[in-house]
């Protein structure tokens, strides 16, 4: 999409073109980060909804600026999801609320688009390359969502050492996983 001027996002056709230009790449962006097709669809929808709400605040004039603006919103949505995700999942479960999932063929399409199966394999292989203490630190902090004081107690180390161990483990894992260059360019 060529931005004719910054008001292009204000008109329905302009925003529609903006959506069509970025929807697949944004969906892939989320899918490669959360490894969950339904969640990637939800985050993509939330990001475009937020972009629509904030469209009059956009100050850029180029395609690159509009993409950067959209991905800034996407990173905020992802950050919010990670912060609130555990609390929301527990509350929904406690209330017995189930969110409507996308159709199986739609989820399969997202997983293919983002090569989620290959990404999961890469994560498994990356985890296998970590030593036992690194794996445990990641499992406690990331998978089980325990706080650093509890991680430190379980590992028998100081809280600062636990933070360092988790950080180094995440860095080692990210280096072991090949990042899609198109995603790197967009972030």
C-alpha positions in Angstrom: 0.0 0.0 0.0 1.3 3.4 -0.9 0.4 6.0 1.7 -1.0 9.0 -0.3 -1.0 11.0 2.9 -1.5 10.3 6.6 -5.3 10.6 6.3 -5.2 7.4 4.2 -5.7 5.4 7.3 -8.8 7.4 8.1 -10.8 6.4 5.1 -12.4 2.9 5.0 -10.7 2.0 1.7 -7.3 3.2 2.9 -7.5 1.2 6.2 -8.8 -1.8 4.3 -5.7 -1.7 2.0 -3.5 -1.2 5.1 -5.0 -4.3 6.6 -4.6 -6.4 3.4 -1.0 -5.3 3.1 0.0 -6.3 6.6 -2.4 -9.0 7.8 -0.5 -12.1 6.7 2.9 -10.8 7.9 1.4 -9.7 11.3 -0.3 -13.1 11.8 3.0 -14.8 11.0 4.7 -12.4 13.5 2.4 -13.5 16.3 2.3 -17.2 15.4 6.1 -17.4 15.5 6.1 -15.9 18.9 3.2 -17.6 20.7 3.2 -21.0 18.7 -0.5 -21.0 19.0 -2.7 -20.4 15.9 -5.8 -19.3 17.8 -3.9 -16.9 20.0 -2.1 -15.5 16.9 -5.4 -14.9 15.2 -6.7 -13.2 18.4 -3.6 -11.0 18.8 -3.7 -10.0 15.1 -7.4 -9.0 15.4 -6.7 -7.0 18.6 -3.7 -5.3 17.0 -5.7 -4.1 13.9 -8.6 -3.1 16.2 -6.2 -1.0 18.2 -4.6 0.4 15.1 -8.1 1.4 13.9 -8.8 3.2 17.2 -5.4 5.0 17.1 -5.4 5.7 13.3 -5.7 9.5 13.8 -2.6 9.5 16.0 -0.5 8.1 13.2 2.0 10.8 12.2 4.0 9.0 9.5 3.8 9.4 5.7 5.5 6.4 4.3 4.8 2.7 4.1 7.8 1.9 6.3 6.5 4.3 9.0 3.1 2.8 8.9 4.5 -0.7 9.2 6.7 0.4 12.1 3.7 2.0 13.8 1.6 -1.2 13.3 4.4 -3.4 14.8 4.9 -1.1 17.7 1.2 -1.7 18.5 1.7 -5.4 17.9 4.6 -5.6 20.4 2.5 -3.8 23.0 -0.3 -6.3 22.5 2.1 -9.2 22.9 3.7 -7.6 26.0 0.2 -7.1 27.5 -0.7 -10.7 26.7 2.3 -12.0 28.4 1.7 -9.9 31.5 -2.0 -10.6 31.8 -2.2 -14.0 30.2 -1.7 -16.1 33.2 -4.2 -14.1 35.3 -6.9 -14.1 32.5 -6.5 -17.8 31.8 -7.0 -18.6 35.5 -10.0 -16.4 35.8 -11.6 -17.8 32.6 -11.0 -21.3 33.9 -12.4 -20.5 37.3 -15.5 -19.0 35.8 -15.9 -21.9 33.4 -15.8 -19.7 30.4 -14.6 -21.1 27.1 -13.7 -18.8 24.3 -14.9 -19.7 20.8 -12.0 -21.1 18.8 -11.4 -20.6 15.2 -12.4 -23.4 12.8 -9.9 -26.2 12.5 -9.0 -25.4 8.9 -8.3 -21.8 9.8 -6.0 -22.9 12.6 -4.2 -25.3 10.3 -3.8 -22.5 7.7 -2.2 -20.3 10.4 0.1 -23.1 11.5 1.2 -23.7 7.9 1.7 -20.0 7.3 4.0 -19.6 10.3 5.7 -23.0 9.9 4.8 -23.7 13.6 5.7 -27.4 13.4 9.2 -26.5 12.3 9.5 -23.8 14.9 8.4 -26.2 17.7 11.0 -28.7 16.5 13.7 -26.0 16.6 12.6 -25.0 20.1 12.8 -28.7 21.3 16.2 -29.1 19.7 17.4 -25.8 21.3 16.1 -27.0 24.7 18.0 -30.3 24.3 21.2 -28.3 23.8 20.8 -26.6 27.2 22.2 -28.2 30.3 19.9 -29.6 32.9 20.0 -26.5 35.2 19.2 -24.2 32.3 16.3 -26.3 31.3 15.0 -26.4 34.9 15.3 -22.6 35.2 13.4 -22.0 32.0 10.7 -24.6 33.0 10.2 -23.0 36.4 10.1 -19.4 35.2 8.6 -19.6 31.7 6.4 -22.7 31.6 5.3 -22.8 35.2 5.3 -19.0 35.5 6.9 -19.0 38.9 8.3 -15.8 40.4 12.0 -15.3 40.6 12.1 -15.8 44.4 10.5 -19.2 44.0 12.8 -20.1 41.1 15.8 -19.2 43.3 14.6 -21.3 46.2 14.0 -24.3 44.0 17.4 -24.0 42.3 19.1 -23.3 45.6 20.6 -20.0 44.4 20.2 -16.3 45.0 17.4 -14.4 43.2 19.9 -12.5 41.1 21.6 -15.8 40.1 18.2 -17.2 39.1 17.5 -14.1 37.0 20.9 -14.5 35.3 20.4 -18.2 34.7 16.9 -17.7 33.1 18.3 -14.8 31.0 21.3 -16.7 29.8 19.1 -19.8 29.1 16.7 -17.7 27.0 19.6 -16.1 25.1 21.1 -19.5 24.4 17.8 -20.9 23.3 17.2 -17.9 21.0 20.6 -18.4 19.4 19.9 -22.1 18.9 16.7 -21.2 17.0 17.0 -19.9 13.5 14.9 -16.7 13.3 12.9 -16.1 10.1 14.6 -13.1 8.4 11.3 -11.6 7.3 10.2 -11.4 11.0 13.5 -9.9 12.0 13.1 -7.2 9.4 9.6 -6.3 10.6 10.6 -6.0 14.3 
